[in-house]
């Protein structure tokens, strides 16, 4: 299974609270909702198509809880709710044991070996959406095959970045790029190998 990370980010790399402020999940962060103001139907359709494509989703616990509450209640909406509710989901958690959201399997313990086993068990695509901390962890353990970054044309100046200030280096191979009317840019990269340095 190909593992793809698909995240909405700002030009300064912030991936936090794109849909709005949440005091419980993002205490002290007041610049949430930065993706909502774009009003770009073509970009929204592209993101929906990305959600409709995978054979399974992989989510961190916080994102799972947020999505279950919001998208799980919209399972017949013909859009994001239906795409994620009707597709198998894997949630990474050491405390969740019996999830109520249908088609959900809990992954606990040694994440790296379990994800490797999941990837080798079948064909298709395993998609990570949201779940910034999980995305970083997967990248650091070299489990990611593809990055799909939807970059919004703004700098928020604070918040959690997708990539840490220090970490492993990766060579990226641009596989696809799209520019939408609002200035949103979708960049899809293959991940592999190390960059060449002078």
Buried (B, 14 or more C-beta within 10 A) or exposed (E): BBBBBBBBBBEEBBBBBBBEBBEEBBEEBEBBEBBEEBEBEEBBEBBBEBBBBBBBBBBBBBBBBBBBEEBBEBBEEEBBBBBBBEBBBBBBBEEBEEBEBEBBEBBEEEBEEBBBEBBEEEEEBBBBBBBBBBBBBBBBBEBBBBBBBBBBEBEBEEBBBBBEEEEEEBEBEEEEEEEBEBEBBBBBBBBEEEEEEE
